[in-house]
C-alpha cells in the first residue's frame, strides 16, 4: 500500500469521534434557545402536549414523539428536549423520565452541592 494512503488512513482513524453536547439542566424561568433538561410537576396533559411547572415558571411541552402513557397531572418528571420560544409549543420533548418516587427537595440540594463543588474546583 502506498505510504501516502497509509498516512491518510492512519490520520482518519486518529480523529476523535464527534461528541454531542449534553442536555443542560436549567430552571424553566431561564430557558432560551437550546438543548435542556428540566424537572417539574405536570400541571396538565393533553393529546400531544403537556404543561410542566418547576416553581420558577411553566412551559408547554410537545410530547407527540415520546411515550406519555401513565403520566398524569401531579407527577414529577424530567423532560429532555429542545427549547425554542418561536415554536408552538416552545419545548419539544425527546425523552420523559418519571421522577414521582424521587424526593425533589433532596435532589435539588444534591444538585446545589455538586454545583458548588464544581465551582470550588475550577
N, C-alpha and C positions, 0 to 999 in steps of 0.2 A: 504494500500500500504506500502511496506517495506520502512523504513526510508532511507536506502542507495539509493534506486531507486529514492525516492523523492529528495534527495540531488543532485543526478546526474542530474535529470531533471531540478531542480532549477538552477544548475550551467550552464547547456546548455542554458537556457533562458537568463541568465545574460551576456553571451558573446556578445560583440559588433559586429554588422554586419560588414562584410568586406567593406572597403571604397576604391574606386579606386582613384588613383592619378588624379588630374585634368590635362587638357591639358595646358602645359606651353607656354605662348605667347613669341615668340622669333623672332629675325631678321633672314632672310634666311642665311646670312653670318655666323651665329652662330650655324646652325643646326649640330647636331651629333645624334647618335643613340638614339631614344626616341620618346615620345608622345608629339606633339606640336600643336599649332595653329599659323598660320602665316597670315598676312594681306598684300595683294599686288594687283597689277594690272595684269589682264590676258593679256599675250603677244600673245599667240596662243592657239587655241582649235582644237584638232584632235580627232578622234574617240578613246575614252578610255584614253585620255591623254590631259594635258594642261600644258602650261608654265606660271609660275607666277613670277613676279619681284616686289620686295619691295624697290628698290633703294639701297639696300646693297648687293643684289645678285639675282640670278634667279634659280628656281628649276623646274624640271619636276615632274608633279603630276599625278599618276594613278587615273583615275576617273571612271573606269568601274563599281564600286559598288555604285556609288552615282548618283543622278539625276543632269544633267548639262543642262537640257532644258532651253533655254533662255539666258544662259551665253555666252557672246561673247567677242571678243577682246576689251580691253579698260575698261571692268568692274572692279570695286574694289570688291574683295572678301576676305573672311576669310576662310581658309582651316583648318579643324580639321583632324589630321591624324598622321600616324606613319612615321618616317624617318629612313631609313637605307641606307647608302651610297653604300652598297654592292648589293642593289637591283636595278632593272631597270624597271621603273623609281624609283628614290630613295625615293619619298614620296608617300604613299598610302592614299588617301582621304577617310575619313569616313563620312564627312559632309562638304558641301559647303554652305556658307552664303553670299548672295548678299549684299554688302555694298555700292552700287553705289550711294545711296542717302546720305551717311554719309560724312561729311567734315573730310577728313583724317588727315589734319594738326591739327585740333581741337582735334580729337580723340587721336593723339599722344601726344599732350600737356597734356590732362587729364591723360593719362597713366603715363606720366613722373611725374606729380604731385602726383598721387597715390603711385608710387614707392618711391618718396622722403618722403612722409608722413609715409609710412610703415617703411622705414629705420630710420626715426626720432623717431618713437615709439618703436623701438626694443632696 
